[in-house]
Amino acid sequence: MPHAKRATSSATILSGADVRTGLDSAVLQQAVLDHLYYSLGRLPAVATPANYYRALALAIRDRLQQRWIRTSETYFERGRKLACYLSAEFLLGPHLGNNLLNLGLEQAAREALTALGQDLDAILDCEPEPGLGNGGLGRLAACYLDSLATLQYPAIGYGIRYEFGIFAQEIRDGWQTERTDKWLSGGNPWEIAKPDIAYEVKWGGHTERYIDDDGAERRRWVPYRVVRGIAYDTPIQGYGVDTCNTLRLWSAEAAESFDFQAFNTGDYFQAVDAKLRSETITKVLYPNDEPAIGKRLRLAQQYFFVTCSLQDMLRILDLAGGAIEQFAEHFAVQLNDTHPSIGVAELMRLLIDERGLDWDAAWTITVATFGYTNHTLLPEALETWPLPLFREVLPRHLEIIYEINRRFLDEVRACFPDDSARVARMSLIGEAGEKQVRMAHLACVGSHAINGVAALHSELLKASVLSDFHALWPERFSNKTNGVTPRRFLALANPGLRALLDETLGASWPVDLGRLRELESHIDDPAFRERWRAVKHANKQRLADYVQAHTGIVLDPDWLFDIQVKRIHEYKRQHLNLLHIVTLYQRLKTYPAFSFPPRAFLFGGKAAPGYFTAKRIIKLINAVAETINADPEVNGRLKVAFVPNFSVKNAQLIYPAADLSEQISTAGKEASGTGNMKFMLNGALTIGTLDGANVEMRDEVGAENFFLFGRTADEVARLQGEGYRPADYLAGDDELKAVMELIGSGHFSGGDSEVFRPLVENLTQSDPFLVLADYAAYVACQEGVSAAWADQEQWTRMSIINCARGGKFSSDRAIAEYAREIWGLQSVPIQV
Ligand SMILES: *Cc1c(COP(=O)(O)O)cnc(C)c1O
């Protein structure tokens, strides 16, 4: 790719700028003082920990700057393919600790702050978390950014700069309440606004026909409204390398010129009102991990960030002097679920309407550019838009989608003659009831690659929701099992284990996670096992302190820590876990001599604000916790705690403290899971079903090191096909029956027999996720867990093996597969 010569290079600007770039603790200390004074206007004598946080963050951002600019400069000069990860969510977690780790600056920062009379851990704790995602899908995007930078791949993340991220959860009287997340209120030292990188976003209106200068017939979109998207860039520093990639988040602003009409007629307040309406587009993240059906604002958010991102790619291509026909050689665009799938129609619009390409050329480029990652099989979670809404918001895109569909259905008819049912099933427009635009179908038709996120999930995709697409284009399908970054979720979250791994394996394991295998040669060394247990014990004490500070509940780190943290969802079956707890409680109350190793059950997770069943499950967890924790007949062997506001920040305390990881979704419902991997890498054993990536984890670790229970995906489908009757399971199991009656009686709710009635009725009458069908197997499997825990030496061996065989689940492995098999991406080393 040709490039303009720069007048000044990074090197000439930076000579002698030590206080901005120096890496030793004395210079860092000076840099913090400089920022306190010059950027915050504070003297050390009056500076708060939050001020120190901000000053240190700015000092660290300075140290990223040279790498960041050099990285962009190098990508531009080398002109290699750029991976563009489009995601409506990035659940990043705090930046400071991660950047210190990736730059190798933790020790220097700690010394610098100590010299200033501050404690680094207290300073790190001041960072509000950028919670720009709901859960697994957004966290996956964040892990992938970390791996892309660490593996030195040219890449950019594109998303939305929500002013309010995922709500903060508080527990009042056992119920979830939501508080708005004002993560930007103290300023965001990590981002740099780039107001000169801004694009127009059209909205509504109509389309019209016109004849261009060459006499060709064309379409023009005449919008009702125009807003502007402004770029805010955040550095994504790789671990142990000089690559520093960019996360570019778009923020909506009023397009001033457009409202001049209102100014001219003197209606100043109408103009201001339009400005406010424009800016609502990026106000708030939808707090749901399923689509909010038919929400105009959500469609606006999706189109807004996708068009800004695609226009940005065109600008980059133009700057480099690349030909528009070469677009797909310059950019590989990955769609993280269907949220950005309007990109298929938008790239067609940009290429045809704005760049003058003909349909066939534009279509070839579009399909070569996009890849689509599917994250769910749940039919209610597949995004569709009511046709009238879609037409009102994006009239030109609807025309384009009709034309894509016309040509696509011709292809289907050619491959499968006389199969009108298939044509109806595959159409981009659903005709059953109210007409709908089917976004998953648009994503499939417009992408050369379609992947699921775990082996089982990819197989189920091909056999169920996308089976027609698989029959047409089997070559487009592949699997890319999810992964998690070992930097944040092992090295940063578990410093005790990091030290032991560094000492045992040397320093390269964070970028070569397969090396964890070498731990296995130490499992028969009692001294090593003792150290392994000491690390886990310290992590449990750290979590116990946190739980006591936030809930008042006191936990004993000698007990088995049994943990389930994830979004609250019926398919994830937190209520199955509860039924086991109530079973133990009931046994203890009935037979006081009943004996098992003491266990602390911990839960955490947010419920979508409108998901009433999930909220009632939270209430039941807290009600059971309150009853058990206050009862001296049982609280010497059982404790239950709900950790409020599960987030990346407290996740880093929780995963490393687990002995047992609960991964108990109804088989076939969890696409992959990534929490399961974080627990495993931190040495927890898993109790789980054959669902999502659990299947591959068990393959890696061996059946003897995994607590498996429950019906398989096939058995679940069969049972539901035959007509599942939960009452049969109730009738055949007196203990289960007693447990359900106890919950229904008001025993855990101060005699109130109404509050949990909806949950009891849900389980006993319909039980859509087969909780009762798997109950007996689960309880029996938990007895196996207790028996295994009784042999601490053997448990420790199993814990070490779980960590040792977790290397496959590094996001580095996943990203290397995407780069090679979907994106055709080459790494580009950066030299500062
Ligand atoms: C990893 C993670 C998730 C996903 O957890 P699952 O158990 O895979 O559902 C959700 N939220 C946070 C904060 C996480 O770190």
The ligand as an SDF file (V2000), in Angstrom:
LIG
                    3D

 15 15  0  0  0  0  0  0  0  0999 V2000
  -16.4230  -14.6640   31.9920 C   0  0  0  0  0  0  0  0  0  0  0  0
  -17.4770  -13.7430   32.4120 C   0  0  0  0  0  0  0  0  0  0  0  0
  -18.8090  -13.9970   32.0580 C   0  0  0  0  0  0  0  0  0  0  0  0
  -19.2350  -15.2410   31.2910 C   0  0  0  0  0  0  0  0  0  0  0  0
  -19.4590  -16.2740   32.2110 O   0  0  0  0  0  0  0  0  0  0  0  0
  -20.1840  -17.6590   31.7580 P   0  0  0  0  0  0  0  0  0  0  0  0
  -19.9950  -18.5110   32.9770 O   0  0  0  0  0  0  0  0  0  0  0  0
  -19.4130  -18.1780   30.5930 O   0  0  0  0  0  0  0  0  0  0  0  0
  -21.5810  -17.3390   31.4600 O   0  0  0  0  0  0  0  0  0  0  0  0
  -19.7890  -13.1110   32.4610 C   0  0  0  0  0  0  0  0  0  0  0  0
  -19.4740  -12.0180   33.1810 N   0  0  0  0  0  0  0  0  0  0  0  0
  -18.1970  -11.7430   33.5560 C   0  0  0  0  0  0  0  0  0  0  0  0
  -17.9220  -10.5290   34.3780 C   0  0  0  0  0  0  0  0  0  0  0  0
  -17.1630  -12.5910   33.1800 C   0  0  0  0  0  0  0  0  0  0  0  0
  -15.8990  -12.2980   33.5320 O   0  0  0  0  0  0  0  0  0  0  0  0
  1  2  1  0
  2  3  1  0
  2 14  2  0
  3  4  1  0
  3 10  2  0
  4  5  1  0
  5  6  1  0
  6  7  2  0
  6  8  1  0
  6  9  1  0
 10 11  1  0
 11 12  2  0
 12 13  1  0
 12 14  1  0
 14 15  1  0
M  END
$$$$
